Amino acid sequence: MLKYFRAKRGQKGFTLIELMIVVAIIGILAAIAIPQFASYRAKSYNTQAKAELKSFYTACQAYFSENPLPSTTTCSLALVQNTFKNSGAVTITPAGGQNMEGTTAAHNAGNTTYTITNGTVTP
């Protein structure tokens, strides 16, 4: 038996137990990291929706300050196309005349719809 181990001394590589331990460690790390990654993606989608809604609100307020229109006029993406660029990943639904009460935005892959009230974005 001793001869067998001495003959193998010159060979290089990992033992089966070492490989199994490495695979187990990688599995544990993956089990922790994958749910966290999904959570971070959802947060980023929701943050993008929130940011685009706020940008749309700001662009509409700037438009209405430069172009006096009846207060019942609801801002649209077409009115502010020169100052606001929608990414296409966020669906914005304008509402509420110039004060934009009830305007909503949601990312197509996100899980939250945001509403703007008096310039404040809330879920």
Buried (B, 14 or more C-beta within 10 A) or exposed (E): EEEEEEEEEEEEEEEEEEEEEEEEEEEEEEEEEEEEEEEEEBEEBBEBBBBBBBBBBBBBBEBBEEEEEEEEBBBEBEBBEEBBEBEEEBBBEBEBBBBBEBBBBBBEBBEBBBBBEEEEBEE
